[in-house]
């Protein structure tokens, strides 16, 4: 049997088919002959292609027409008519007049144009407004002072209103500035010299120089020598007598701390130890005229209080020779000493004594 290819079979057009045409199909290896109507039903039931892609969305439809306006509502009754319906008797004018309230109580007197003068005051981390005075008014000036509270003036700062706002957000970083022009070349140091007053002088290669301020001096001393009493004319002290050690300070040598005009006032015969936190050394020297009678002499210091910073007895030999006296002590500064100064006394006991070449040295150590 000759073989015919599918593409070689004749093709019948759709218009040539009739309901009397029959179709042969193969179903499970068996040939079946179907009328056209049955074949169409079988095709619809058994032959389906793959699902197609979703179609495009259709266009929006045209908006519908606006509906007709509704009918106007009936007018409502006014407040007066409501009052009448609730039993009010009277005209509308009378009813309106009745709405006015009663006269209120008289308010507190004002401040006649007086304006509070305010200043800000810290309350821990808060800031409050304080009334310090009243200005600009007429008549009697208000006497009330205090702080601005939530409802008025308060006298307790804890009840004052905090006017300090909360911390704001960090601002944006500013733009970087333009690069500045190159600076002038700096000077070169040629030498540095330390001066006798402890200042420093810097010399530059261009011939200029600059000298620093003199630093404050914290330590210093002063020696004060009496010029009145000598071996020819000594200072005589009677028996059992206490007296101030005289010192005219005819000769004085001073190297003083900054701020000290002197350690001694010869008019008051007081030594000036004015730093209440200072630490001083005081030395008293004089000569005792020769005598063949032994005795005792006392030197003491006073700051015009019951406290005696120093007191010491010394034995006089009585060997008919001049005797050098040298008393030395340290004195701590305090308020009394800074205010009253230091007075030095000499005291005799069982005989008169004559002294000369009096010299006192005060040194500030701290």
Protein Blocks (a to p, Z undefined) as FASTA:
>chain_A
ZZddfklpccddfklpcfkbccdddeehiacdddfklmmmmmmmmmccdddddddddddd
dddddddddddddddddfklmmmmnopacdfklmmmmmpccddddddddeehpacddddd
dehjbccdddfbdehiahjddfbecdddfklccfblklpccfbdcddddddddddddddd
ddddddddfbdcddfkopacdddfkopacdddddddfbdcdddddfkbcfklccdddehi
acddddehlaccddddehiabfbdfklopacdfbfkbccdddddddddddfbdcdddddd
dehiabdfbdcddddeklopacdddddddddddfklmmnopadddddfkbccddehiacd
dddfZZ
